Amino acid sequence: YTKLERYDEAEDAHQKALGMRSAIFGPTHPIVALSLDNLGFCYSHLDRQQEALECFKKALSIREKHFETTHPLIQLSHSYIDGCTTSIAQNS
């Protein structure tokens, strides 16, 4: 749905995936962080930057429990947060 720019439907799909992954793997599993990123990007496309930022921060928190600070996924999370924060600041 995201690739088709059907973001409302994508939001529902990403919410379901997040719920399933959390239930199956536990809420602090790295795959849950991926679902949070996907949901965050969906929110970002829907101009819901604050919700996107919350998702990206939760994803970072999960990753910090599993990876060293120099791990590429940690750095990627920081870049998502920085981009979202910049977008919020520009729209204020």
C-alpha positions in Angstrom: 0.0 0.0 0.0 2.9 2.4 0.8 4.4 1.9 -2.7 1.0 2.6 -4.2 0.7 5.8 -2.0 -2.4 4.4 -0.3 -1.2 5.5 3.1 -4.4 5.1 5.0 -4.5 1.5 4.0 -0.8 1.1 4.6 -1.3 2.5 8.2 -3.8 -0.3 8.9 -1.5 -3.0 7.4 1.6 -1.7 9.4 -0.5 -1.5 12.6 -1.5 -5.1 12.1 2.1 -6.2 11.4 3.3 -4.4 14.4 0.7 -6.1 16.6 1.5 -9.6 15.2 5.3 -9.2 15.4 5.0 -7.9 19.0 2.8 -10.8 20.0 5.0 -13.4 18.3 8.5 -12.1 19.0 7.9 -9.9 22.0 7.7 -6.1 22.1 11.5 -5.6 22.3 12.6 -7.8 19.4 14.5 -6.1 16.6 11.8 -7.1 14.0 9.4 -5.0 16.0 11.7 -2.0 15.5 11.4 -2.6 11.7 7.6 -2.5 12.0 7.8 0.7 14.0 10.0 2.3 11.2 7.5 1.2 8.6 4.6 2.7 10.6 6.7 5.9 11.2 7.3 6.3 7.5 3.6 5.9 6.8 2.8 8.6 9.4 5.3 10.8 7.9 3.7 10.5 4.5 0.4 11.4 6.2 1.9 14.5 7.6 1.7 13.1 11.1 5.2 13.9 12.0 4.9 13.7 15.8 3.5 10.2 15.6 6.3 9.3 13.2 8.8 10.6 15.6 7.4 8.5 18.4 7.7 5.4 16.3 11.3 6.1 15.3 12.2 6.8 18.9 10.6 3.5 20.0 12.5 1.7 17.3 15.8 3.2 18.4 15.1 2.2 22.0 14.6 -1.4 20.9 17.7 -1.4 18.8 19.8 0.0 21.6 18.9 -3.1 23.7 20.3 -5.4 21.0 23.1 -3.6 19.2 26.3 -1.6 19.9 26.0 2.2 19.4 28.1 1.9 16.2 25.8 -0.6 14.6 24.4 0.6 11.2 20.8 0.1 12.4 21.4 2.4 15.4 22.8 5.0 13.0 19.9 4.6 10.7 17.4 5.1 13.5 19.2 8.3 14.5 19.0 9.5 10.9 15.2 8.8 10.8 14.8 10.8 14.1 16.9 13.7 12.8 14.9 13.9 9.6 11.6 13.8 11.3 12.8 16.4 13.9 13.9 18.7 11.0 10.6 18.3 9.3 8.7 19.2 12.5 10.9 22.2 13.0 10.3 23.4 9.4 6.6 23.1 9.7 6.4 25.0 13.0 
